[in-house]
């Protein structure tokens, strides 16, 4: 087992080979690591590796460059920081180029002082260059390198004739998870589910949202998910109606709901779970009605996940359930067939149903959306997604006061299998009975 990853080196080598198999002959691909980011003065944010670079290397240091060349043979080369005892005393150990090849399976590794000269030489031997156009800094660097090669035509150098975006290739690879990735994401969900249980047990009126956030972070870290996959949302009462609320600084009130959207990150892979529950452990009648409606819609969507279906199919199903439910509760008024046709629930269900999940919380992968914003891509085994319907009724809404201030979202992480689906979020209580039973133990 390698430090900083629970995946074997062979997994990353296989990914590089899969990527290079999609490259044309006589081509080079260049992918850059993330850099450290200053938080304040001389302190940095915790380092987070570029996800594409990590996917192809497993290498967790900044200031590194991956080069993949497709020719008579496929070769991969890493440029990284050299060993430096003085810097390592201050900032931590480095792998160094001498051991990087053996430890991470590259064909060659060099220190960064050799980067420019060697890359210029590689560029002079290929016809096309491939990189992710979203990396604007790397694009500038590559363009300058190509210009340097082109300037040497009089001495026999030949510059590449095309620069192409390889984002789609790597996005497709990342969208389809391997067996090892799936197992990691199962574990990330279990850890995150334990954190949501802990939050429910520790919640009570008078505590602050940030105190519950601290319980989540503790449970993540003590189980190996040392960082949250994203900024945790711990939103009491009407704060739940702010979709990306992250102040987490208000006190919790008896009679309110608490919405928590939080997941841990394990070996780079994210969990993304949302639970909504009563601060005092007992749902009021209006809270129960809205919550059960959202839960029914979520369960129906999850049950419909199988190869060949799409987010569009699921979204239509959920909107029908939510619209009819809101109509039955008197929150929506009018002719029910018209309301369903118009997807009237979107007044209160104001975001998408879900998204791809993996190394990023909102992970890469084409949804095949049309001009009506319908996401038509057929599901296939190995895809992992979130399913997260919600109903949001802020204070001051034009509905009966008993509904105002209620915000409910329920989110699970689901794998598409050969025969249907597997819900990875298995230990975060979400039925009304299970939530109330857990919180009654306090």
N, C-alpha and C positions, 0 to 999 in steps of 0.2 A: 504494500500500500504506500502510495506516494503522499508526501506532505501536501496539504492544500487541495487534495482531490481524493474522492473515493472511487474514481474510475481508473482502470489499468491503462498503462501507456499504449497498449495495443488498440484501445478504443479510439484514441486521438489519431494514431497512425492510419487506422481504417478510414476515419473521416477525411484525412488529407488525400488518401488515395481515391475516395469517392468524389471528392471535389475535383481533383486533377483529371479524373476520367471524363468529367464534363467539359474540361477545357479543350480548345482546339489545339492541333499540333503547332509546334513552334511558338509557344506562348508562355508568359510569366504572370503569376498572380502575386500581389504584395498586400499583406495585411499587417496593420500596426497595432501595437499594444496601447492600452490607456496610459496616461501620464498621471502623476500625483498632482493633486489640486490643493492649493493653499486655502486653509480655512481662515486663518488670521495670523498676521505677522509671520512667525517662523513655525507654525503648526499646520499640519495637513489634515484633510479629511481622511478617514479610513480608506485605503486603496481598494478600488473596485475595477477588476480587469475588464477590458473591452470584451463583450460577449462573443463576437465573431472570432476574435483572436484566441480567446480561451477555448472555444468550441474546437478549434483546429489544432491547438497546441497543448492545453492543460498547464501552460506556463503562467505563473502568477506574479511576475515581476513587471515593473514599468520599464519604459525606454527600451523596448524590444521590437524586432521586426521579423516577420515570417515571409520568406520568399519560397514560392513553389514554381518549379520549371517543368513544363511538359515538352519532351523531345523524344529522343530515342529511348530514354528512360525517364520516369517521373522521379524528381528529386525535391527534397524539402530542406531548407537552410534557415537557421535561426541566427539572428544578430542580437546580442544582449550585452548587458553591463559586464565589464571585466571584474575579476576578483580584486578586492581592494581592502586589505585588512583594516586600514584606518576608517574608511567609510562604513565598513561592516560593524565595527565596534559601536559606532553611533546609530546606525540605521538598520542593522540586521544583516544576516548572512545572505549572500548571493550564490546562485547556482554556478555561474561562470561558464564561459564557452567550452572549457575543457571537459566538463562533465555533462553539459546540457544534451549533447547528442545521445549519450548512453542512457541518461535518465529519462529523456522524453522521446527518443526514437527518431531524431532528425538525422539526415544523411551527413550534414556538416553543421558546425556551429562556429561563429566568429565573434570577436568583441566588436563593439560599435565603432571603434577607430578605423576599422576596415570596411565599414558599411558602404560608403559612397563609391569607393573605387571598385569594389566587387559588384555592386548593383549595376554600375555603369557598364561593366564588362558583360554581365548577364543580359542587359537590355540590348546590347549590340549583336546578340546572337538569336533574337526572337523577332517574330513579326507582329505580335499583339501583346498588350499589357492589360491586366485585369485587376480591378480594385473596386472597393465599395465607394461609389460617388458621394455617399453621405459623409464620408470622412474628408472634409474639405481641406484640412491641414495636410493630409497625406497626398491629396490630389495636387496641391501646389508643389509639394516636394517631388512627386513623380514627373509632373510637367517640366520642372526644372532639369531633372535628370535626363529626360528624353531630349530636351533642347541641348544639353551638354553633349550627348551622343551625336545628335544631328550636326553639331558644329565640327565634328571630326570626320566628315565624309571625305575630305581630301586625303586623309591618311588611311582610308579603307573601312572606316566604321559605318555601319548602317543602322539607322534608328528604326524602332518599331513603327509600323504604318497605322496602327489603330490603338485606341484606348477605350476599353469597354467596362461597363458596370457588371460586376459579378454578384450583386446583391441577391438577385433572384435565385441563383444557384445555391448559395449558402442558406438562404431563407427556406428553400425547399428541403434541404438536408435537415435543418434544425426543426422543421415542423413535424417530421416523422421520427418519433422517439425510438431508441433502441431499448432492448430488454433491460440493460443496466440503467439507462436514464429513467425508465419507468419505475424501477425499484427505488432509485433515489427519490423520485417524486412521491412514491408511496410513503417513504419514511418522512419526508418533509411535511406531508399532510398529517401523519400521526403525531409528530412533534407539535405541529400547529394546532391540531385538535386538542391535545393536552393543554396547550396554552389557553384555548378558549374555555375549556372546562375550569381551569384555574381562575380565569377572569370571572366566570359566573359565580364561583364559590366565594371569591373575595369581594364581590360587589355588594355595596349597601349604601343607603342614603347617607349623605354627609361626606362621603369620600370624594376626592377629586378625580376627574377623568385621567389625569396623568399618573395617579397612583395605580389605576387599573392597567394603564399602558406599561408601567414598570413590572407588573406581574406577568404580562405577556412576554416582555423582553427577557425576564429571568428564565421563564420556562423554555423559550427558544434556546438561549445560550447554554443552559445547564445540560441540554440534550444534544449539543453539537451544532445547532443552527445559530452561529454566533452573532448573526446580524438579522434584522428584519429585512424581508424582501422588498419592502417599500415603507414609506412613512405610515405608521399605524393610525387608523381612524378610530377614535374612542369618543363617541358622540352621544351625549345624554339629551333626552327630551327633544326639543325643536332643533338642536344641532344636527340631528340625524337627517334633517332635510337639506343640509349642505353637503353635496355629494363628496367633495374632497376636503371636508373639514379635518384639520389636523392641529388646531390650537391646543386641544386636549387640556384645557386649563380651568374648566368650570366644575362646580360641585354637582353631585348627583342628587336628584330630588326623589323623595318617595312618591310613587305613582307614575313616574316617567318610565319610558323605555330607554334602554342603552343599546346603541348600534355599534358593534365592533367589526371593523374590516381590517384584518391583520393576518400576516403569514410569515413564517420564518424562511430563511434562505439556507439551504444545505448543499455544500459543495457547488455553489453557484446556481442551484436550481430553486425556483420559487414555489411556495404555496400561497394561495390567495383565497382566504375563507372569510365569510361574513356571517355573523350571528346577531340577532336582535332579541333582547330578553328584558323582562321587567326588573327594575332596580330593587324592588321589594320582594321579588320572587314569585309574584302572582299576577297574571295578566288580568286587566280589567276587561269587561265585556266588549267595549269598542276595540281595544288593543287586540283581543283574541280574534275578533272577526276579521280585522285587516290582516293579522299575522297568518291565520289559517288560509285565507285567500291567496296570499303570496306563496305559502308553502305548497298549496295544492297546485298552483301554476308551476312552481319549480319542480315538483315531483313528476308532473306530467311531461315537462320538457326533458328531464333526465331519462325517463322511461322511453322517450322517442328517439334517443340517440342510438344510431347504428350506422354501419357503412351505407352510403348512398343518400342518407338524409342530409339536411343542411341547416345552417342557422336560420335561413329564411323559413323553412318548414317549422322549426321550433318557435320562431318568433310569432308566426301566425297563430299557432296553438296557444301560446301564452297570452297573446293579446285577446283572443276570444274568451279565455277563462277569466282574465282580469276584468275585461269590459262587462261581461255578464255578472260577475261578482260585485263589481262596483254599482251596477244597475240594481241588483237585488238589495243592496244595502241603502239605496236611495242617494248615493253620492253622485251617480250619473243619472240624468233624466232625459226622456225622449223616447223615440221608437227604438227598441232593442236591435232589430236587424240593421237599422241605419247606424246605430252606435258601433256595432260590431264591424260593419263595412268600413266605417271611418276610423277604426282603431281608436275609439274615444278614450280608452284607458291611458293613452300616451300623455294626456294632461297630467296624470299622476305617476306614470311609469316613464320617466323622462330620460332614460339612458338605454343603451343596447342591452341585449340579453346576455352576452358573454363575449369571450375573446380567447385566442390561443394562449397557452401557458407553457413556460419552459425555463430557459435561462433568463429570460426577461418576464416580468409580470404580464405586461402586454406584449406577448412574444411575436416574433416575425412570422410571416406566412400570408400569402394572398388569400383574401376572402372571396374573390371572384364577384365583387359587388357590381351591380348594374347601375344605370342612371337613376333608378328609383331607390338606390341604397339598399337593395335586397342582397343579402350575402348568400350566393348560390353555390358556393363550392361544396361538392359532396364530401361528407366525412369519410375517412379511411382509417383502417387500423393503425394505431401508433400515434394518432393525434390526441393531444390533451387540451381541454378547454375548461373555462369557467361557465357556470350557469348561475345567473344572479338577477332574477327578477326583483322588483321592488315597488313599493307604493309610498309616495311622499306627499303629505298634506300639511304644509306649513301653517303656523299660527296666522290668523287673518285670512285664511282661504274662505271662499264663498260656499261653505258647506256647514252643516250642523256643527256646533261648537264641540260636541263630544268627539268628533274626528280630528279636530285641529291639533297640530303639534305631534301627530303620529308619523313616524318615518320607519319603515320596515324594509330591510333587504336581507335576503338569505342567499348565500353563495357557496357552492361546492365545486370541486375540481374533478373532472370526469375524463376518463380514458376511453377512446373508441377501440373496441376489440373486434375480432373476426366475426363474432356472433351478435354483437350488440355493444355493451358498454360495461365499464367498471367504475363505480363511484369511489374515488380515492379518499374522500372526506368521510371517514367511517366512525370517528370517535368524538366529533363535536356535536353535542345534542342539538336537535332542531325541532323535534315535535314539542308541542305545548306540554304534554305530559312529562316528557323526559327532562325538559328544562326546569319545570316546576319541581320535579322530584329531586333533581340534583341540587337546586338552590335551597330546598327544604332541609338539606343535610347540614346547612351552616348553623 
